[in-house]
Amino acid sequence: MSAPARSTPACLTPAAPSRPRAFAFALSDWWVLTQRNLLRYVRIPSLLVLSTIQPIVLVILFSQVFGGALSARLGVDYIDYLLPGIYLQSVLFGTNQTAVGLARDASDGLIDRFRSLPMARSAVLAGRTLSDVGRNLFVVVLMTGVGYLLGFRIATGPGQALAALAVIVLFGFAFSWVMATIGLTIRDVESAQTAGFLWLFPLIFASSVFVPVDTMPDWLRAFAEVSPVSATADAVRALVLGGPAAGPVLASLAWSAGILAVFMPLASWRFRRS
């Protein structure tokens, strides 16, 4: 005859945390992982160079080499046209570090260690993508300072400038989730880096980042006109230089929302499967 099963006293059963308390714990975990990823940018020189020196060199070279030829055609100083595009180029290239970082963490077994800790499962991806937001804010401020030295001026008010910053940061945040999916799918560091840049280069250069799309051949112009990068670059230009902004801003926000709606669940699914 088997002994009766013992029931655990209610007073000894750990109570599940309330939803507000669980969310507070998750936010704390997100912040810890965000700090960890931001510190990597400071401590690893190659990441710091990619985030700062490279866009500075590009804006100086492009403005000085092409400025004389394009300023007359554009009707504005080329640095004013160029800098909003350089914001986007710097932000998108920087998101590749999300793919590389997650691939490295996966190959080193660090993600498995995170799983064994009493922390929110969402903290790994949230910390990685939120650190991109912090890096993007720094890059935009830095590039604005460099642009002012080269003659760039914001022609609108502070409200429009902050709106432009919000559009850039949201777009970069959305693309961080694309890169997170790539990093979790391609777990080799070098392959993840190559895969990220492989599709970023045509997406950036076949857009209005550096030149107006009406200067392109018809087949390429058709792509550039509907590109999310073109929509966002045009939105930022309209917000900082003046002009009709509603159309491109709405298009950029729609692209950002659509990318997040697809790739946030996809990256989370890949994380659970990894």
Steps between C-alpha positions, in 0.01 A plus 500: 500500500659828388540789736267793445654778298607799701373839404727801534363749750369810334726716715810323352397525135678793329249749371524606140597865469228737396506629145627850592774345713598251229513782246721704734738204529505465121580870456788462744636205300463695175701787647778271625539337156480839328784630717703189427466548125573875514818433695619274218498797263727692735737215579544359147682751276376350171136549601568857608673578170215351298246708692686833499805536276352334192193731465719805569738402220210432264326831559824695453596314182155506340438865580838615374523274193143523370386826658619725219335292228168437675425818696398698190274221375333446838444868570639459853845440643582135455590465868140593587370230265766247598494505878144364549600212273822442694289473817315208341814340356677513837199365690442211258864398480515513879211255534724235348668482839176348633536208259869462578451531877221243518690258276805538723298450819336191351827346380669572836214337691416825677135490399471156661647644818247783493223241473618334821479824697186622679443779252233598251534306175426818308802678650755358254332637189362812667840588647669453165254709298462772765877544510474585129265784593762645736774463241283657229424803716872551558581463128231748392619761751863445394420524129296817555802660666726397212241625251486840668876532457451432127216750463189294573214692661157390622252729326197406712420521871588277796172310474568389144860414587386276787242340272776426249706341778202285602450383141868403471509318833177309434619394155834384640324313781282319246803393295674377814235228518574403140865464595409311817319245283806469276736459796286228657460318168864519387691415814846543348640848575672565166208366300251712698707812436520428128129420477411827669712720274412303186143629486558832678732636231250485210215610724690814608668596174188431290308769688488875545769491771774651281325627184142571388326195358403685181865485390491119488412270209130415475538141624696610807284806559190282528663313788649807667169686505332230712805422714452543877842665512394762242177567690687551826778712347239722332307527826807610694595754230151651500503527879842667528510702176131582457246395242205257489574242767170319567522256209857377549465495881188283481670273248804461726285430806300243305818325389637500856176362641483232231861391554446478875176306456679239289847475652435539874297176510737333254811588704326388821408170335858448382624577852272239651613246242872576532 
